[in-house]
Amino acid sequence: MLTDPSKQAKQILELPPGQTNDKLKILLNDRIRDLTSALGVFVQNPALGDVDLGTNRGTNCADPKNDLDIVNLRTLKKFSGSGVAEQVSGGSGIEQPTIYLAFDGLPFDGQASPYAIIMANRAGFTPTKVGVSAVGAPSSAACEVNLLIVGRGNLLSVNLSLPIGSIGPVFTSAIALPAGFPESTLIQGIIVVAGNASQVTISLSLRGKT
């Protein structure tokens, strides 16, 4: 015997006693979420071609574990502190490199960065300007930094200060050791006062030999 379609539709729409549409939606959402999570363990969908994000950012990228993993900005900043990066710009045929010393996360008072080493092609270059910036502005006190030139003392005559609430960059030319650096000079960034700033970067600009 065929069921009246109108009655069948009515049976589908009816809910168990005490159940409401809102409760049913919550139940279904929970089950769908559990199923999606379970399937995610077994199913991976690799891209079949190049991925173009256009002008959109890729967000919430986990820290990499393998050589072919995508790298996030936090990891780049971390390793730019242990393998100091240089940016080179030209001016009148004279190289003007900038050395960056980065501190990952929340640095503490007295923390030192890994060393930057003056190589042969930078020997004799003169320090001209030091800058400081941060991803998260200092909140408890101004963030103060300096640069230690191993065997010669602090590069700056006074600490460079990043004010409370500012992410910079802030620059100074108060160089206490103006002579050109000999080859193999070791340079180290120092956080004198952290001030609760995060991901601090110290930059050192050099002027080439004339």
C-alpha positions as CSV (number, residue, x, y, z in Angstrom):
1,M,0.0,0.0,0.0
2,L,1.5,3.4,-1.0
3,T,2.0,6.0,1.6
4,D,0.4,9.4,1.0
5,P,3.3,11.7,0.2
6,S,1.8,14.5,2.3
7,K,1.8,12.2,5.3
8,Q,5.3,11.1,4.7
9,A,6.6,14.7,4.6
10,K,4.8,15.3,7.8
11,Q,6.5,12.3,9.5
12,I,9.9,13.6,8.4
13,L,9.3,17.0,9.9
14,E,8.0,15.7,13.2
15,L,10.6,15.6,16.0
16,P,10.9,13.2,19.0
17,P,9.0,14.3,22.1
18,G,10.9,17.1,23.9
19,Q,13.2,17.8,21.0
20,T,13.4,21.2,19.3
21,N,14.8,22.5,16.0
22,D,17.6,24.2,17.8
23,K,18.6,21.1,19.7
24,L,18.5,19.0,16.5
25,K,20.7,21.5,14.7
26,I,23.3,21.4,17.6
27,L,23.2,17.6,17.5
28,L,23.7,17.5,13.8
29,N,26.5,20.0,13.8
30,D,28.3,18.0,16.5
31,R,28.0,14.8,14.5
32,I,29.2,16.5,11.3
33,R,32.2,18.0,13.2
34,D,33.1,14.6,14.7
35,L,32.9,13.0,11.3
36,T,35.0,15.6,9.6
37,S,37.7,15.3,12.3
38,A,37.7,11.5,12.0
39,L,38.0,11.6,8.2
40,G,40.8,14.2,8.4
41,V,43.1,11.6,10.0
42,F,42.8,9.4,6.9
43,V,42.2,11.7,4.0
44,Q,44.6,14.3,2.6
45,N,43.9,16.3,-0.5
46,P,47.2,17.6,-2.0
47,A,47.0,20.4,-4.5
48,L,46.9,19.3,-8.1
49,G,48.6,22.5,-9.3
50,D,50.1,25.8,-8.2
51,V,48.2,27.6,-5.5
52,D,47.7,31.4,-6.0
53,L,46.5,33.4,-3.1
54,G,46.4,36.6,-5.0
55,T,46.4,39.5,-2.5
56,N,45.2,37.3,0.3
57,R,47.4,36.2,3.2
58,G,48.0,32.6,4.3
59,T,47.2,32.6,8.1
60,N,47.7,30.3,11.1
61,C,50.6,28.3,9.5
62,A,52.2,26.0,12.1
63,D,55.9,25.9,12.7
64,P,57.7,23.7,10.2
65,K,59.1,20.3,11.1
66,N,60.3,18.9,7.8
67,D,62.5,20.3,5.0
68,L,59.6,20.7,2.6
69,D,57.1,22.3,5.1
70,I,55.9,25.9,4.5
71,V,57.7,28.4,6.7
72,N,55.8,31.1,8.7
73,L,57.1,34.6,9.6
74,R,57.8,33.6,13.2
75,T,60.2,30.9,12.1
76,L,61.9,33.2,9.7
77,K,62.5,35.8,12.5
78,K,63.8,33.1,14.8
79,F,66.4,31.8,12.3
80,S,67.3,35.3,11.1
81,G,68.6,35.8,14.7
82,S,70.8,32.7,14.5
83,G,71.9,33.2,11.0
84,V,72.0,36.9,10.7
85,A,70.6,38.3,7.5
86,E,72.0,41.2,5.5
87,Q,70.2,43.5,3.1
88,V,72.4,45.3,0.6
89,S,71.5,48.5,-1.2
90,G,73.8,50.5,-3.5
91,G,74.6,54.1,-3.5
92,S,77.1,55.9,-5.7
93,G,78.8,52.6,-6.4
94,I,79.5,52.0,-2.7
95,E,77.8,49.0,-0.9
96,Q,75.8,50.0,2.1
97,P,74.8,46.8,3.8
98,T,72.5,46.5,6.8
99,I,72.9,43.7,9.3
100,Y,69.7,42.6,11.2
101,L,69.8,40.8,14.5
102,A,66.4,39.4,15.5
103,F,65.0,38.3,18.8
104,D,62.2,35.7,18.7
105,G,59.2,36.0,21.0
106,L,59.4,38.1,24.1
107,P,63.0,38.9,24.9
108,F,64.1,39.5,28.5
109,D,66.4,42.1,30.1
110,G,70.0,41.3,29.3
111,Q,69.3,38.8,26.5
112,A,71.9,38.7,23.7
113,S,71.4,37.7,20.1
114,P,73.7,35.3,18.2
115,Y,76.8,36.9,16.7
116,A,77.1,38.6,13.3
117,I,80.6,38.2,11.8
118,I,82.3,40.8,9.6
119,M,83.6,38.9,6.6
120,A,86.4,39.9,4.4
121,N,84.2,41.8,1.9
122,R,82.9,44.0,4.8
123,A,86.3,44.6,6.5
124,G,87.0,48.3,7.0
125,F,83.3,49.2,6.6
126,T,82.2,51.9,9.1
127,P,79.0,51.7,11.3
128,T,76.8,54.7,10.6
129,K,73.3,54.1,12.0
130,V,71.5,51.7,14.4
131,G,67.8,51.1,14.4
132,V,65.3,49.1,16.5
133,S,61.8,47.9,15.8
134,A,59.4,45.4,17.3
135,V,56.3,43.5,16.2
136,G,54.7,44.1,19.6
137,A,55.3,47.5,21.2
138,P,56.8,47.8,24.7
139,S,54.2,48.3,27.4
140,S,55.8,48.3,30.8
141,A,58.9,50.4,30.0
142,A,60.8,51.7,27.0
143,C,62.7,48.9,25.2
144,E,66.4,49.8,25.3
145,V,69.0,48.1,23.1
146,N,72.7,48.4,22.3
147,L,75.3,46.5,20.2
148,L,78.3,44.8,21.7
149,I,81.4,44.8,19.5
150,V,83.4,41.9,21.1
151,G,86.8,43.1,22.4
152,R,85.9,46.8,22.0
153,G,82.7,47.4,24.1
154,N,79.3,48.9,23.2
155,L,78.9,50.4,19.8
156,L,76.5,53.1,21.0
157,S,77.4,55.8,23.4
158,V,73.9,55.6,24.9
159,N,71.3,52.9,24.6
160,L,68.8,53.2,21.7
161,S,65.3,53.5,23.2
162,L,62.0,52.3,21.6
163,P,59.2,54.2,23.5
164,I,56.2,52.6,25.2
165,G,53.5,52.0,22.6
166,S,55.8,52.3,19.6
167,I,56.9,49.5,17.2
168,G,59.4,51.8,15.5
169,P,61.7,51.8,13.7
170,V,63.7,54.3,15.8
171,F,67.2,55.2,14.7
172,T,70.4,56.7,16.2
173,S,73.8,57.7,14.9
174,A,75.3,58.0,18.4
175,I,78.2,55.7,17.4
176,A,80.9,55.4,20.1
177,L,83.2,53.2,17.9
178,P,83.3,55.0,14.5
179,A,86.4,53.2,13.1
180,G,85.9,50.6,10.4
181,F,85.5,47.0,11.5
182,P,88.4,44.6,11.1
183,E,87.6,41.2,9.4
184,S,86.1,38.6,11.8
185,T,84.7,41.3,14.2
186,L,81.9,39.8,16.2
187,I,78.8,41.9,16.7
188,Q,76.0,41.0,19.1
189,G,72.7,42.7,19.8
190,I,71.8,43.3,23.5
191,I,68.4,43.8,25.0
192,V,69.2,46.1,28.0
193,V,65.6,46.6,29.0
194,A,62.9,44.5,27.3
195,G,59.9,46.5,28.4
196,N,57.6,43.6,27.4
197,A,58.2,44.3,23.7
198,S,58.0,41.3,21.3
199,Q,60.0,40.1,18.4
200,V,62.6,42.9,18.6
201,T,64.9,43.5,15.6
202,I,68.1,45.6,15.8
203,S,69.6,46.9,12.5
204,L,73.1,48.1,11.9
205,S,73.9,50.1,8.8
206,L,77.5,50.2,7.4
207,R,79.2,52.6,5.1
208,G,81.6,51.1,2.6
209,K,85.2,52.2,2.1
210,T,85.6,55.3,0.0
